[in-house]
Amino acid sequence: MKNFNVIGVMSGTSLDGVDIVYVKFIQNESWSFKIINSKTYKYEDSTADILNDISKKTLEEIKEIDVVYSKMLAKIINEFIDEFSINKIDFVSSHGHTAIHDPSNLITYQMGNLSTLSTEINQKVICDFRVQDVKLGGEGAPLVPVGEKYLFHEYDSFINLGGFANISNHKGESLIAYDICPVNIVLNNLSKKIGKDFDDKGSIASSGKLIINLYEELEKLEYYQLDPPKSLGIEWVDEYIFPLINKYFDYPIEDLLNTLSNHIANQISNNLKNLDKVLVSGGGAYNDYLIHLIRSKTDSEIIISSKNIIEFKEALIFAFLGVLRNLNINNCYSSVTGASKDHCSGKIFLLN
């Protein structure tokens, strides 16, 4: 039996903040886990504003911001360790924050993966999981499905409703996973137009009306016709989604939110097989209206995760991907990302 005590760190595209978990992983015949401590550290408004516009920066500008971001991330991790009096840590496993994700041009960059992180927190760090996959011709995403395979093997399919919706299907010979469509990255953006950080439980969207022309234009986007492996980034949203929404900005925000919610639900249902037992996680799982729409469009069994898994599943799984990297076990699958081979990804920064 092997045990690992790991801190997992994740910052998502919806800019909710930095999610941190302290997890004990146990390997017997299969893997199990226990989340011991967890917390989300909200970004200051000034930091959120910088991250919101990060994809518009040049690579050199991003690298300069990364130096500051990595030190800020280290400060947050140290605060987490102190707050929960954590003293047994095998390593910290960090996803960082995605600044650029453009695998078609062999580029992906996650901030907060500098060696500074290790020296500032005085811990072994495993990080930067996406770059190697892109170099091998893969999408560099999604990576979470590998962790789901090991840690949540009782389910057929998984939907994560974060900045983007992604799906993984564990039926059959190989693991298939990909990004479906944007979710909170768009819904939160619209909510902010009326002074709300997000549409609580989807109540604003539920009061709106469907804008049929916008809905039809969204449904026709080329990405939805592509076969996996495929992935999405903020660059795609900036190029295709926001320009479409801007054409209809004379409509009330509640109508725009309603239309986007229906579009999201339809795209998700299109990617579900009706016999699936689907575990839903991510912040969008709290959006009652969106969940209602998804359930109305599929016969799949939609199961909402526990609160801890909804909020910290990605941090948990990136902690586990660090465990696999530490053991030199493959944590990126070619059937998911489209890379030329399965491989074990992640940089390791050891203490001097």
Secondary structure, DSSP 8 states (H G I E B T S, - for coil): -EEEEEEEEEE-TT---EEEEEEEEEESSSEEEEEEEEEEE---HHHHHHHHTGGGS-HHHHHHHHHHHHHHHHHHHHHHHHHTT----SEEEEEEEEEEEEGGGTEEEEES-STHHHHHHTS-EEE--SHHHHHTTS-----HHHHHHHH-TT-SEEEEESSEEEEEE--SSS-EEEEEEE-HHHHHHHHHTTT-SS-GGGHHHHTS---HHHHHHHHT-GGGGS-SS----HHHIIIIIHHHHHHTTTS-HHHHHHHHHHHHHHHHHHT--TT-EEEEESGGGG-HHHHHHHHHT--SEEEE--HHHHHHHHHHHHHHHHHHHHTT---B-HHHH--SS-B---EEE---
